[in-house]
Amino acid sequence: MEATSLIVFLLIGAVAGWLAGLLMRGGGFGLLGNMVVGIVGAVIGGFLFGLAGISAGGLVGSLITAVAGAAVLLFVVGLIKKA
């Protein structure tokens, strides 16, 4: 992976984690926490979009996929914390 691709990947993860934190809890988790949530969310979102037969390409599509997956991740974590 090139350095530029890695930087873009981490930036998308950070923005996606921050946006999902705003949508699901009302706040972010700091830069590193947002990156982790966004990157894991991107994997989850890619899996879920693939199951649904949805293809989101490009930078905006990657961001939407990552935010959707991160929101699902935060929702599931919230359910587990309540149990």
N, CA, C and O of each residue as an XYZ file, in Angstrom:
332
protein
N       0.859     -1.179      0.000
C       0.000      0.000      0.000
C       0.898      1.234      0.000
O       1.836      1.335      0.792
N       0.604      2.150     -0.882
C       1.383      3.382     -0.962
C       1.082      4.276      0.235
O       0.048      4.135      0.887
N       1.989      5.185      0.510
C       1.818      6.097      1.637
C       0.583      6.980      1.457
O      -0.145      7.242      2.415
N       0.354      7.434      0.231
C      -0.809      8.290     -0.029
C      -2.105      7.525      0.202
O      -3.044      8.059      0.793
N      -2.163      6.289     -0.254
C      -3.357      5.468     -0.051
C      -3.605      5.224      1.431
O      -4.747      5.259      1.890
N      -2.550      4.982      2.165
C      -2.677      4.756      3.605
C      -3.198      6.005      4.305
O      -4.062      5.907      5.176
N      -2.691      7.159      3.943
C      -3.140      8.415      4.541
C      -4.608      8.667      4.225
O      -5.364      9.072      5.109
N      -5.025      8.437      2.989
C      -6.431      8.615      2.603
C      -7.303      7.633      3.380
O      -8.368      8.007      3.870
N      -6.859      6.380      3.497
C      -7.589      5.359      4.230
C      -7.787      5.769      5.691
O      -8.883      5.631      6.235
N      -6.732      6.270      6.316
C      -6.821      6.696      7.717
C      -7.703      7.935      7.868
O      -8.443      8.048      8.844
N      -7.633      8.861      6.915
C      -8.479     10.055      6.976
C      -9.954      9.694      6.822
O     -10.803     10.224      7.539
N     -10.257      8.797      5.894
C     -11.642      8.344      5.737
C     -12.106      7.670      7.020
O     -13.231      7.895      7.467
N     -11.253      6.850      7.611
C     -11.594      6.192      8.872
C     -11.857      7.186      9.987
O     -12.815      7.033     10.746
N     -11.014      8.201     10.092
C     -11.181      9.204     11.143
C     -12.469      9.999     10.958
O     -13.209     10.216     11.917
N     -12.736     10.431      9.734
C     -13.954     11.200      9.462
C     -15.189     10.331      9.664
O     -16.177     10.779     10.245
N     -15.137      9.089      9.185
C     -16.280      8.181      9.339
C     -16.554      7.897     10.810
O     -17.710      7.892     11.231
N     -15.517      7.662     11.591
C     -15.696      7.421     13.026
C     -16.266      8.630     13.739
O     -17.121      8.502     14.616
N     -15.788      9.804     13.359
C     -16.289     11.037     13.969
C     -17.764     11.253     13.627
O     -18.571     11.563     14.503
N     -18.112     11.086     12.343
C     -19.510     11.260     11.926
C     -20.424     10.235     12.583
O     -21.521     10.573     13.028
N     -19.980      8.996     12.646
C     -20.795      7.964     13.296
C     -20.952      8.261     14.779
O     -22.019      8.034     15.350
N     -19.890      8.769     15.408
C     -19.991      9.153     16.819
C     -21.000     10.265     17.024
O     -21.741     10.255     18.006
N     -21.038     11.217     16.116
C     -22.027     12.293     16.202
C     -23.445     11.759     16.005
O     -24.372     12.177     16.698
N     -23.610     10.836     15.059
C     -24.924     10.284     14.770
C     -25.442      9.390     15.886
O     -26.636      9.405     16.187
N     -24.570      8.621     16.494
C     -25.008      7.595     17.433
C     -24.913      7.990     18.901
O     -25.705      7.501     19.706
N     -23.989      8.844     19.278
C     -23.793      9.155     20.684
C     -23.742     10.632     20.984
O     -23.841     11.028     22.146
N     -23.593     11.454     19.974
C     -23.509     12.884     20.209
C     -22.090     13.396     20.385
O     -21.912     14.549     20.777
N     -21.076     12.593     20.114
C     -19.697     13.051     20.241
C     -18.726     12.075     19.633
O     -19.090     10.941     19.321
N     -17.491     12.504     19.463
C     -16.460     11.655     18.894
C     -15.685     10.939     19.988
O     -16.024     11.022     21.168
N     -14.637     10.234     19.574
C     -13.856      9.422     20.508
C     -12.385      9.780     20.477
O     -11.547      8.972     20.878
N     -12.058     10.952     20.019
C     -10.669     11.332     19.840
C     -10.163     10.817     18.503
O     -10.807      9.975     17.877
N      -9.038     11.307     18.071
C      -8.529     10.978     16.736
C      -8.288      9.482     16.569
O      -8.759      8.893     15.596
N      -7.573      8.862     17.484
C      -7.266      7.442     17.359
C      -8.527      6.588     17.484
O      -8.704      5.634     16.727
N      -9.391      6.917     18.420
C     -10.650      6.178     18.583
C     -11.531      6.289     17.359
O     -12.130      5.302     16.932
N     -11.619      7.492     16.783
C     -12.397      7.687     15.561
C     -11.832      6.859     14.408
O     -12.588      6.279     13.629
N     -10.506      6.805     14.299
C      -9.895      6.012     13.232
C     -10.237      4.539     13.379
O     -10.602      3.878     12.406
N     -10.119      4.030     14.591
C     -10.411      2.611     14.826
C     -11.864      2.308     14.521
O     -12.158      1.338     13.823
N     -12.787      3.128     15.036
C     -14.209      2.920     14.779
C     -14.496      3.033     13.289
O     -15.257      2.229     12.750
N     -13.912      4.002     12.621
C     -14.139      4.193     11.187
C     -13.580      3.071     10.343
O     -14.223      2.643      9.384
N     -12.395      2.584     10.676
C     -11.779      1.510      9.898
C     -12.538      0.204     10.095
O     -12.829     -0.493      9.123
N     -12.860     -0.133     11.329
C     -13.660     -1.335     11.576
C     -15.041     -1.168     10.941
O     -15.595     -2.116     10.386
N     -15.586      0.039     11.028
C     -16.875      0.325     10.402
C     -16.830      0.187      8.896
O     -17.805     -0.256      8.289
N     -15.717      0.557      8.279
C     -15.577      0.406      6.832
C     -15.629     -1.063      6.432
O     -16.232     -1.412      5.418
N     -15.001     -1.916      7.223
C     -15.036     -3.352      6.947
C     -16.461     -3.881      7.104
O     -16.951     -4.621      6.251
N     -17.120     -3.499      8.196
C     -18.499     -3.936      8.435
C     -19.429     -3.396      7.355
O     -20.265     -4.129      6.827
N     -19.282     -2.116      7.029
C     -20.121     -1.505      5.998
C     -19.918     -2.154      4.644
O     -20.885     -2.383      3.918
N     -18.672     -2.454      4.291
C     -18.390     -3.133      3.031
C     -19.039     -4.506      2.983
O     -19.576     -4.911      1.952
N     -18.989     -5.221      4.098
C     -19.619     -6.534      4.167
C     -21.135     -6.429      4.023
O     -21.748     -7.164      3.249
N     -21.734     -5.500      4.783
C     -23.190     -5.343      4.736
C     -23.674     -4.830      3.386
O     -24.697     -5.289      2.878
N     -22.951     -3.884      2.804
C     -23.329     -3.383      1.477
C     -23.206     -4.492      0.440
O     -24.023     -4.578     -0.477
N     -22.183     -5.345      0.579
C     -22.008     -6.471     -0.330
C     -23.161     -7.457     -0.224
O     -23.640     -7.967     -1.237
N     -23.608     -7.728      0.999
C     -24.753     -8.618      1.192
C     -26.017     -8.047      0.564
O     -26.841     -8.784      0.023
N     -26.162     -6.736      0.643
C     -27.349     -6.078      0.094
C     -27.227     -5.839     -1.406
O     -28.191     -5.406     -2.038
N     -26.060     -6.113     -1.987
C     -25.862     -5.904     -3.415
C     -25.663     -4.448     -3.795
O     -25.896     -4.065     -4.941
N     -25.232     -3.630     -2.832
C     -25.016     -2.204     -3.071
C     -23.533     -1.978     -3.332
O     -22.682     -2.483     -2.600
N     -23.231     -1.223     -4.371
C     -21.854     -0.891     -4.707
C     -21.681      0.624     -4.634
O     -22.274      1.362     -5.421
N     -20.868      1.079     -3.690
C     -20.610      2.510     -3.537
C     -19.138      2.751     -3.842
O     -18.273      2.367     -3.055
N     -18.846      3.376     -4.965
C     -17.464      3.596     -5.370
C     -17.010      5.019     -5.145
O     -17.820      5.907     -4.881
N     -15.738      5.226     -5.248
C     -15.168      6.553     -5.101
C     -14.981      6.955     -3.656
O     -15.273      6.188     -2.737
N     -14.496      8.156     -3.468
C     -14.211      8.676     -2.138
C     -15.479      8.858     -1.318
O     -15.526      8.470     -0.150
N     -16.502      9.442     -1.919
C     -17.770      9.673     -1.204
C     -18.439      8.347     -0.875
O     -18.970      8.177      0.222
N     -18.420      7.411     -1.809
C     -19.004      6.094     -1.564
C     -18.285      5.361     -0.441
O     -18.919      4.697      0.379
N     -16.968      5.479     -0.403
C     -16.189      4.859      0.674
C     -16.536      5.477      2.013
O     -16.653      4.775      3.018
N     -16.701      6.789      2.029
C     -17.055      7.471      3.266
C     -18.449      7.062      3.742
O     -18.653      6.829      4.933
N     -19.393      6.977      2.832
C     -20.763      6.567      3.190
C     -20.761      5.140      3.721
O     -21.411      4.845      4.724
N     -20.039      4.265      3.056
C     -19.945      2.875      3.499
C     -19.338      2.787      4.892
O     -19.836      2.054      5.746
N     -18.265      3.531      5.120
C     -17.587      3.505      6.415
C     -18.463      4.089      7.518
O     -18.497      3.549      8.624
N     -19.166      5.175      7.238
C     -20.045      5.777      8.244
C     -21.186      4.826      8.587
O     -21.522      4.657      9.760
N     -21.779      4.208      7.581
C     -22.877      3.266      7.828
C     -22.391      2.088      8.671
O     -23.059      1.692      9.626
N     -21.250      1.538      8.329
C     -20.704      0.425      9.101
C     -20.321      0.828     10.514
O     -20.548      0.069     11.456
N     -19.747      2.008     10.674
C     -19.373      2.486     12.006
C     -20.615      2.740     12.861
O     -20.603      2.482     14.064
N     -21.687      3.244     12.245
C     -22.931      3.453     12.985
C     -23.503      2.118     13.450
O     -23.993      2.011     14.574
N     -23.444      1.099     12.592
C     -23.902     -0.237     12.991
C     -23.035     -0.762     14.128
O     -23.551     -1.327     15.093
N     -21.732     -0.580     14.022
C     -20.814     -1.014     15.075
C     -21.150     -0.351     16.401
O     -21.231     -1.027     17.427
N     -21.345      0.956     16.394
C     -21.657      1.670     17.629
C     -23.017      1.262     18.190
O     -23.193      1.206     19.407
N     -23.976      0.979     17.315
C     -25.290      0.515     17.754
C     -25.173     -0.825     18.476
O     -25.752     -1.012     19.546
N     -24.417     -1.760     17.883
C     -24.240     -3.080     18.496
C     -23.485     -2.967     19.811
O     -23.839     -3.629     20.786
N     -22.449     -2.135     19.850
C     -21.702     -1.937     21.099
C     -22.607     -1.348     22.172
O     -22.511     -1.731     23.338
N     -23.483     -0.424     21.796
C     -24.445      0.144     22.742
C     -25.402     -0.898     23.285
O     -25.743     -0.870     24.468
N     -25.840     -1.817     22.436
C     -26.726     -2.897     22.885
C     -26.006     -3.829     23.865
O     -26.582     -4.267     24.860
N     -24.755     -4.118     23.568
C     -23.977     -5.008     24.429
C     -23.733     -4.350     25.785
O     -23.786     -5.023     26.815
N     -23.468     -3.057     25.798
C     -23.223     -2.350     27.062
C     -24.457     -2.330     27.954
O     -24.350     -2.384     29.179
N     -25.648     -2.251     27.322
C     -26.883     -2.220     28.096
C     -27.219     -3.579     28.712
O     -27.911     -3.651     29.728
N     -26.732     -4.643     28.101
C     -27.070     -5.997     28.566
C     -26.301     -6.398     29.792
O     -26.478     -7.506     30.297
